[in-house]
Amino acid sequence: MGTTNYYDTFIAIAPDCPVASAEAPAARGDKPTVAQLQYELIAAHPYGSTSDDVLFAVHAERQGIPEPERAVERERFFARSQACLRSSPLGKRYGWGLHHDAQGRVALVPVGSEEYRRLETDPALTQTRAMRSKRA
């Protein structure tokens, strides 16, 4: 089974992120977006879930997978390669950095905050960026 988890890593916003300060993803239509679901899961429980937990929970919610079937479906989900949180709209569009602690648990960090600046320059962390939305 593959994993998308990062450890002791800070994912800064994408170089082409269009916002100067972080914003919560807005609703679009009657079904929650991937960005909304990821934001709600991580914001409600900072350092409570790993990247794998978040990605699968969003997949299960959007696909309507019932709770009793989720363990088996999680195995199937991660049997295939999955995009990591570097491709999340949170860092690409909405201005949220993602800090992964030593156990791989993730928290949101708003761009422009003191915490963002501290984590972005922390030499003890692996530094990476969210993926660009468009080619350079």
TIRO-2110 file (N, C-alpha, C; in Angstrom, 1 decimal):
// TIRO-2110
0.8, -1.2, 0.0, N, 1, A
0.0, 0.0, 0.0, CA, 1, A
0.9, 1.2, 0.0, C, 1, A
0.6, 2.2, -0.9, N, 2, A
1.4, 3.4, -1.0, CA, 2, A
0.9, 4.4, 0.1, C, 2, A
1.7, 5.5, 0.2, N, 3, A
1.3, 6.5, 1.1, CA, 3, A
1.6, 7.9, 0.5, C, 3, A
0.9, 8.9, 1.0, N, 4, A
1.1, 10.3, 0.6, CA, 4, A
1.6, 11.1, 1.8, C, 4, A
1.9, 10.4, 2.9, N, 5, A
2.3, 11.1, 4.1, CA, 5, A
3.7, 11.8, 4.0, C, 5, A
3.8, 12.9, 4.6, N, 6, A
5.1, 13.6, 4.7, CA, 6, A
5.4, 13.7, 6.2, C, 6, A
6.7, 13.8, 6.6, N, 7, A
7.1, 13.8, 8.0, CA, 7, A
8.1, 15.0, 8.1, C, 7, A
7.9, 15.8, 9.2, N, 8, A
8.7, 17.0, 9.4, CA, 8, A
8.9, 17.8, 8.1, C, 8, A
7.8, 18.2, 7.5, N, 9, A
7.8, 18.9, 6.2, CA, 9, A
6.9, 20.0, 6.3, C, 9, A
7.3, 21.1, 5.6, N, 10, A
6.4, 22.2, 5.4, CA, 10, A
6.1, 22.4, 3.9, C, 10, A
4.9, 22.4, 3.5, N, 11, A
4.5, 22.6, 2.1, CA, 11, A
4.0, 24.1, 2.0, C, 11, A
4.8, 24.9, 1.4, N, 12, A
4.5, 26.3, 1.2, CA, 12, A
3.5, 26.5, 0.0, C, 12, A
2.8, 27.6, -0.1, N, 13, A
1.9, 27.8, -1.2, CA, 13, A
2.6, 27.8, -2.5, C, 13, A
1.8, 27.5, -3.6, N, 14, A
2.3, 27.4, -4.9, CA, 14, A
2.9, 28.8, -5.3, C, 14, A
3.9, 28.8, -6.2, N, 15, A
4.4, 30.1, -6.7, CA, 15, A
3.4, 30.9, -7.4, C, 15, A
2.4, 30.3, -8.0, N, 16, A
1.4, 31.1, -8.7, CA, 16, A
0.0, 31.2, -8.0, C, 16, A
0.1, 31.0, -6.7, N, 17, A
-1.1, 31.1, -5.8, CA, 17, A
-1.7, 32.5, -6.0, C, 17, A
-3.0, 32.7, -6.3, N, 18, A
-3.5, 34.0, -6.6, CA, 18, A
-3.9, 34.9, -5.4, C, 18, A
-3.7, 34.4, -4.2, N, 19, A
-4.2, 35.2, -3.0, CA, 19, A
-3.0, 35.6, -2.2, C, 19, A
-3.1, 36.8, -1.5, N, 20, A
-2.0, 37.3, -0.6, CA, 20, A
-2.3, 36.9, 0.8, C, 20, A
-3.5, 36.5, 1.2, N, 21, A
-3.8, 36.0, 2.5, CA, 21, A
-4.8, 34.8, 2.4, C, 21, A
-4.6, 33.9, 3.3, N, 22, A
-5.4, 32.6, 3.2, CA, 22, A
-6.9, 32.9, 3.3, C, 22, A
-7.7, 32.1, 2.6, N, 23, A
-9.1, 32.2, 2.7, CA, 23, A
-9.7, 30.8, 2.7, C, 23, A
-10.8, 30.7, 3.4, N, 24, A
-11.6, 29.4, 3.4, CA, 24, A
-12.2, 29.2, 2.1, C, 24, A
-12.1, 27.9, 1.6, N, 25, A
-12.8, 27.7, 0.3, CA, 25, A
-14.3, 27.9, 0.3, C, 25, A
-14.8, 28.6, -0.7, N, 26, A
-16.2, 28.9, -0.7, CA, 26, A
-17.0, 27.7, -1.3, C, 26, A
-18.3, 27.7, -1.0, N, 27, A
-19.2, 26.6, -1.6, CA, 27, A
-19.4, 26.9, -3.0, C, 27, A
-19.5, 25.8, -3.8, N, 28, A
-19.8, 26.0, -5.2, CA, 28, A
-20.9, 24.9, -5.5, C, 28, A
-22.1, 25.3, -5.6, N, 29, A
-23.1, 24.3, -5.9, CA, 29, A
-23.6, 23.6, -4.6, C, 29, A
-24.3, 22.5, -4.8, N, 30, A
-24.9, 21.8, -3.7, CA, 30, A
-24.0, 20.7, -3.1, C, 30, A
-22.9, 20.3, -3.8, N, 31, A
-22.0, 19.3, -3.3, CA, 31, A
-20.7, 20.0, -2.8, C, 31, A
-20.2, 19.6, -1.6, N, 32, A
-18.9, 20.3, -1.2, CA, 32, A
-17.8, 19.9, -2.1, C, 32, A
-16.9, 20.9, -2.3, N, 33, A
-15.7, 20.7, -3.1, CA, 33, A
-14.6, 20.0, -2.4, C, 33, A
-13.7, 19.5, -3.1, N, 34, A
-12.5, 18.8, -2.5, CA, 34, A
-11.8, 19.8, -1.5, C, 34, A
-11.6, 21.0, -1.9, N, 35, A
-11.0, 22.0, -1.1, CA, 35, A
-11.8, 22.3, 0.2, C, 35, A
-13.1, 22.4, 0.1, N, 36, A
-13.9, 22.6, 1.3, CA, 36, A
-13.8, 21.4, 2.3, C, 36, A
-13.8, 20.2, 1.7, N, 37, A
-13.8, 19.0, 2.6, CA, 37, A
-12.4, 18.9, 3.3, C, 37, A
-11.3, 19.1, 2.5, N, 38, A
-10.0, 19.1, 3.0, CA, 38, A
-9.8, 20.2, 4.1, C, 38, A
-10.3, 21.4, 3.8, N, 39, A
-10.2, 22.5, 4.8, CA, 39, A
-10.9, 22.1, 6.1, C, 39, A
-12.1, 21.7, 6.0, N, 40, A
-12.9, 21.3, 7.1, CA, 40, A
-12.3, 20.3, 8.0, C, 40, A
-11.8, 19.2, 7.4, N, 41, A
-11.1, 18.1, 8.1, CA, 41, A
-9.9, 18.6, 8.8, C, 41, A
-9.0, 19.3, 8.1, N, 42, A
-7.7, 19.7, 8.8, CA, 42, A
-8.0, 20.8, 9.8, C, 42, A
-8.8, 21.8, 9.4, N, 43, A
-9.0, 23.0, 10.3, CA, 43, A
-9.7, 22.5, 11.6, C, 43, A
-10.6, 21.6, 11.5, N, 44, A
-11.3, 21.1, 12.7, CA, 44, A
-10.4, 20.4, 13.7, C, 44, A
-9.4, 19.7, 13.2, N, 45, A
-8.5, 18.9, 14.1, CA, 45, A
-7.0, 19.1, 13.6, C, 45, A
-6.4, 20.2, 13.9, N, 46, A
-5.0, 20.4, 13.5, CA, 46, A
-4.2, 19.3, 14.1, C, 46, A
-3.3, 18.7, 13.3, N, 47, A
-2.4, 17.6, 13.8, CA, 47, A
-3.2, 16.4, 14.3, C, 47, A
-4.4, 16.3, 13.7, N, 48, A
-5.3, 15.1, 14.1, CA, 48, A
-5.3, 14.0, 13.1, C, 48, A
-4.9, 14.3, 11.9, N, 49, A
-4.9, 13.4, 10.8, CA, 49, A
-3.7, 13.4, 9.9, C, 49, A
-3.4, 12.3, 9.3, N, 50, A
-2.3, 12.3, 8.3, CA, 50, A
-2.8, 12.7, 6.9, C, 50, A
-2.0, 12.9, 6.0, N, 51, A
-2.4, 13.2, 4.6, CA, 51, A
-3.2, 12.0, 4.1, C, 51, A
-2.8, 10.8, 4.3, N, 52, A
-3.5, 9.7, 3.9, CA, 52, A
-5.0, 9.7, 4.5, C, 52, A
-5.1, 10.0, 5.7, N, 53, A
-6.4, 10.1, 6.4, CA, 53, A
-7.3, 11.1, 5.7, C, 53, A
-6.7, 12.3, 5.4, N, 54, A
-7.5, 13.4, 4.8, CA, 54, A
-7.9, 13.0, 3.4, C, 54, A
-7.0, 12.5, 2.6, N, 55, A
-7.3, 12.2, 1.2, CA, 55, A
-8.3, 11.1, 1.1, C, 55, A
-8.2, 10.1, 2.0, N, 56, A
-9.2, 9.0, 1.9, CA, 56, A
-10.6, 9.5, 2.4, C, 56, A
-10.6, 10.2, 3.5, N, 57, A
-11.9, 10.7, 4.0, CA, 57, A
-12.6, 11.6, 3.0, C, 57, A
-11.9, 12.4, 2.3, N, 58, A
-12.5, 13.2, 1.2, CA, 58, A
-13.1, 12.3, 0.1, C, 58, A
-12.3, 11.3, -0.3, N, 59, A
-12.7, 10.4, -1.3, CA, 59, A
-14.0, 9.6, -0.9, C, 59, A
-13.9, 9.1, 0.3, N, 60, A
-15.1, 8.3, 0.8, CA, 60, A
-16.3, 9.2, 0.9, C, 60, A
-16.2, 10.4, 1.4, N, 61, A
-17.3, 11.3, 1.5, CA, 61, A
-17.9, 11.6, 0.1, C, 61, A
-17.1, 12.0, -0.8, N, 62, A
-17.5, 12.3, -2.2, CA, 62, A
-18.1, 11.1, -2.9, C, 62, A
-17.6, 9.9, -2.6, N, 63, A
-18.1, 8.7, -3.3, CA, 63, A
-19.3, 8.1, -2.5, C, 63, A
-19.6, 8.6, -1.3, N, 64, A
-20.7, 8.0, -0.5, CA, 64, A
-20.4, 6.6, 0.0, C, 64, A
-19.2, 6.4, 0.3, N, 65, A
-18.8, 5.0, 0.8, CA, 65, A
-19.2, 4.9, 2.3, C, 65, A
-20.1, 3.9, 2.6, N, 66, A
-20.6, 3.8, 4.0, CA, 66, A
-19.4, 3.3, 4.9, C, 66, A
-19.6, 3.7, 6.1, N, 67, A
-18.6, 3.5, 7.2, CA, 67, A
-18.1, 2.0, 7.3, C, 67, A
-19.0, 1.0, 7.2, N, 68, A
-18.6, -0.3, 7.4, CA, 68, A
-17.6, -0.8, 6.2, C, 68, A
-17.7, -0.2, 5.1, N, 69, A
-16.9, -0.6, 3.9, CA, 69, A
-15.6, 0.2, 3.8, C, 69, A
-15.4, 1.2, 4.6, N, 70, A
-14.3, 2.1, 4.4, CA, 70, A
-12.9, 1.4, 4.6, C, 70, A
-12.8, 0.5, 5.5, N, 71, A
-11.5, -0.2, 5.7, CA, 71, A
-11.0, -0.9, 4.4, C, 71, A
-11.9, -1.6, 3.8, N, 72, A
-11.6, -2.4, 2.5, CA, 72, A
-11.4, -1.4, 1.4, C, 72, A
-12.2, -0.3, 1.3, N, 73, A
-12.1, 0.7, 0.3, CA, 73, A
-10.8, 1.5, 0.4, C, 73, A
-10.3, 1.7, 1.7, N, 74, A
-9.1, 2.4, 1.9, CA, 74, A
-7.9, 1.6, 1.3, C, 74, A
-7.9, 0.3, 1.5, N, 75, A
-6.9, -0.6, 0.9, CA, 75, A
-6.9, -0.4, -0.6, C, 75, A
-8.1, -0.5, -1.2, N, 76, A
-8.2, -0.3, -2.7, CA, 76, A
-7.7, 1.0, -3.2, C, 76, A
-8.1, 2.1, -2.4, N, 77, A
-7.8, 3.4, -2.8, CA, 77, A
-6.2, 3.6, -2.8, C, 77, A
-5.5, 3.1, -1.8, N, 78, A
-4.1, 3.3, -1.8, CA, 78, A
-3.3, 2.2, -2.5, C, 78, A
-4.0, 1.3, -3.1, N, 79, A
-3.3, 0.3, -3.9, CA, 79, A
-2.9, 0.9, -5.2, C, 79, A
-3.6, 2.0, -5.6, N, 80, A
-3.2, 2.8, -6.8, CA, 80, A
-2.4, 4.1, -6.3, C, 80, A
-1.6, 4.6, -7.1, N, 81, A
-0.9, 5.8, -6.8, CA, 81, A
-1.9, 7.0, -6.6, C, 81, A
-1.7, 7.8, -5.6, N, 82, A
-2.5, 8.9, -5.3, CA, 82, A
-1.7, 10.2, -5.3, C, 82, A
-2.3, 11.3, -5.7, N, 83, A
-1.7, 12.6, -5.6, CA, 83, A
-1.6, 13.0, -4.2, C, 83, A
-0.5, 13.6, -3.8, N, 84, A
-0.4, 14.1, -2.4, CA, 84, A
-1.0, 15.4, -2.1, C, 84, A
-0.8, 16.0, -0.9, N, 85, A
-1.4, 17.3, -0.6, CA, 85, A
-0.7, 18.4, -1.3, C, 85, A
0.4, 18.2, -1.9, N, 86, A
1.1, 19.2, -2.7, CA, 86, A
0.2, 19.7, -3.9, C, 86, A
-0.7, 18.8, -4.3, N, 87, A
-1.6, 19.1, -5.4, CA, 87, A
-3.0, 19.6, -4.9, C, 87, A
-3.1, 19.8, -3.6, N, 88, A
-4.4, 20.3, -3.0, CA, 88, A
-4.7, 21.7, -3.4, C, 88, A
-5.9, 22.0, -3.6, N, 89, A
-6.3, 23.4, -3.9, CA, 89, A
-6.0, 24.4, -2.7, C, 89, A
-5.8, 23.8, -1.5, N, 90, A
-5.6, 24.7, -0.4, CA, 90, A
-4.3, 25.5, -0.6, C, 90, A
-3.2, 24.8, -1.1, N, 91, A
-1.9, 25.5, -1.3, CA, 91, A
-1.8, 26.1, -2.7, C, 91, A
-2.6, 25.6, -3.6, N, 92, A
-2.5, 26.1, -5.0, CA, 92, A
-3.4, 27.4, -5.2, C, 92, A
-4.5, 27.4, -4.5, N, 93, A
-5.5, 28.5, -4.8, CA, 93, A
-5.9, 29.3, -3.6, C, 93, A
-5.9, 28.7, -2.4, N, 94, A
-6.5, 29.4, -1.2, CA, 94, A
-5.5, 29.9, -0.2, C, 94, A
-4.2, 29.8, -0.4, N, 95, A
-3.2, 30.4, 0.5, CA, 95, A
-2.9, 29.7, 1.8, C, 95, A
-3.0, 28.4, 1.8, N, 96, A
-2.8, 27.7, 3.0, CA, 96, A
-1.5, 26.8, 2.9, C, 96, A
-0.5, 27.1, 3.8, N, 97, A
0.6, 26.2, 3.9, CA, 97, A
0.2, 25.0, 4.7, C, 97, A
0.9, 23.9, 4.5, N, 98, A
0.6, 22.6, 5.2, CA, 98, A
1.8, 22.2, 6.0, C, 98, A
1.7, 22.1, 7.3, N, 99, A
2.8, 21.6, 8.1, CA, 99, A
2.5, 20.2, 8.6, C, 99, A
3.5, 19.3, 8.3, N, 100, A
3.4, 17.9, 8.7, CA, 100, A
4.4, 17.7, 9.8, C, 100, A
3.9, 17.1, 10.9, N, 101, A
4.8, 17.0, 12.1, CA, 101, A
5.6, 15.6, 12.0, C, 101, A
6.3, 15.3, 13.0, N, 102, A
7.1, 14.1, 13.0, CA, 102, A
6.3, 12.8, 12.9, C, 102, A
5.1, 12.8, 13.2, N, 103, A
4.2, 11.6, 13.1, CA, 103, A
3.4, 11.7, 11.8, C, 103, A
3.6, 12.7, 11.0, N, 104, A
2.9, 12.8, 9.7, CA, 104, A
1.6, 13.5, 9.7, C, 104, A
1.2, 14.0, 10.9, N, 105, A
-0.1, 14.6, 11.1, CA, 105, A
0.0, 16.1, 10.5, C, 105, A
-1.1, 16.5, 10.0, N, 106, A
-1.0, 17.8, 9.2, CA, 106, A
-1.9, 18.9, 9.8, C, 106, A
-1.4, 20.1, 9.6, N, 107, A
-2.2, 21.3, 10.1, CA, 107, A
-2.1, 22.4, 9.0, C, 107, A
-3.0, 23.3, 9.0, N, 108, A
-3.1, 24.4, 8.1, CA, 108, A
-2.3, 25.6, 8.7, C, 108, A
-1.6, 26.3, 7.8, N, 109, A
-0.9, 27.5, 8.3, CA, 109, A
-1.2, 28.6, 7.2, C, 109, A
-1.8, 29.7, 7.6, N, 110, A
-2.2, 30.8, 6.7, CA, 110, A
-0.9, 31.5, 6.2, C, 110, A
-0.9, 31.7, 4.9, N, 111, A
0.2, 32.5, 4.3, CA, 111, A
0.2, 33.9, 4.9, C, 111, A
1.3, 34.5, 5.2, N, 112, A
1.4, 35.8, 5.8, CA, 112, A
1.4, 35.8, 7.3, C, 112, A
1.2, 34.7, 7.9, N, 113, A
1.2, 34.7, 9.4, CA, 113, A
2.6, 34.5, 9.9, C, 113, A
2.8, 34.8, 11.1, N, 114, A
4.1, 34.6, 11.8, CA, 114, A
4.5, 33.2, 11.8, C, 114, A
3.5, 32.3, 12.0, N, 115, A
3.8, 30.8, 12.0, CA, 115, A
4.2, 30.4, 10.6, C, 115, A
3.6, 30.9, 9.6, N, 116, A
4.0, 30.6, 8.2, CA, 116, A
5.5, 31.0, 8.0, C, 116, A
5.8, 32.2, 8.3, N, 117, A
7.2, 32.7, 8.1, CA, 117, A
8.2, 31.8, 8.9, C, 117, A
7.8, 31.5, 10.1, N, 118, A
8.7, 30.6, 11.0, CA, 118, A
8.9, 29.3, 10.3, C, 118, A
7.8, 28.6, 9.9, N, 119, A
8.0, 27.3, 9.4, CA, 119, A
8.7, 27.3, 8.0, C, 119, A
8.4, 28.3, 7.2, N, 120, A
9.0, 28.5, 5.9, CA, 120, A
10.6, 28.6, 6.0, C, 120, A
11.1, 29.0, 7.1, N, 121, A
12.5, 29.2, 7.2, CA, 121, A
13.1, 28.3, 8.2, C, 121, A
12.4, 27.3, 8.7, N, 122, A
12.9, 26.3, 9.7, CA, 122, A
13.8, 25.3, 9.0, C, 122, A
15.1, 25.3, 9.3, N, 123, A
16.0, 24.4, 8.7, CA, 123, A
15.8, 22.9, 9.1, C, 123, A
15.1, 22.7, 10.2, N, 124, A
14.9, 21.4, 10.6, CA, 124, A
13.8, 20.7, 9.8, C, 124, A
13.0, 21.4, 9.0, N, 125, A
11.9, 20.9, 8.2, CA, 125, A
12.4, 20.7, 6.8, C, 125, A
11.8, 19.7, 6.1, N, 126, A
12.0, 19.5, 4.7, CA, 126, A
11.1, 20.6, 4.1, C, 126, A
11.6, 21.4, 3.2, N, 127, A
10.8, 22.5, 2.6, CA, 127, A
10.4, 22.1, 1.1, C, 127, A
9.1, 22.3, 0.8, N, 128, A
8.7, 22.0, -0.5, CA, 128, A
7.5, 23.0, -0.8, C, 128, A
7.0, 23.0, -2.0, N, 129, A
5.9, 23.9, -2.4, CA, 129, A
4.8, 23.1, -3.0, C, 129, A
3.6, 23.7, -2.9, N, 130, A
2.4, 23.2, -3.5, CA, 130, A
2.7, 23.3, -5.0, C, 130, A
2.1, 22.4, -5.8, N, 131, A
2.3, 22.4, -7.2, CA, 131, A
1.6, 23.6, -7.9, C, 131, A
2.3, 24.1, -8.9, N, 132, A
1.7, 25.2, -9.7, CA, 132, A
0.4, 24.8, -10.3, C, 132, A
-0.4, 25.8, -10.6, N, 133, A
-1.7, 25.6, -11.3, CA, 133, A
-1.5, 25.5, -12.8, C, 133, A
-0.5, 26.3, -13.2, N, 134, A
-0.2, 26.4, -14.6, CA, 134, A
1.3, 26.2, -14.9, C, 134, A
1.6, 25.8, -16.1, N, 135, A
3.0, 25.6, -16.4, CA, 135, A
3.8, 26.9, -16.3, C, 135, A
5.0, 26.9, -16.0, N, 136, A
5.9, 28.1, -15.9, CA, 136, A
6.1, 28.7, -17.2, C, 136, A
END
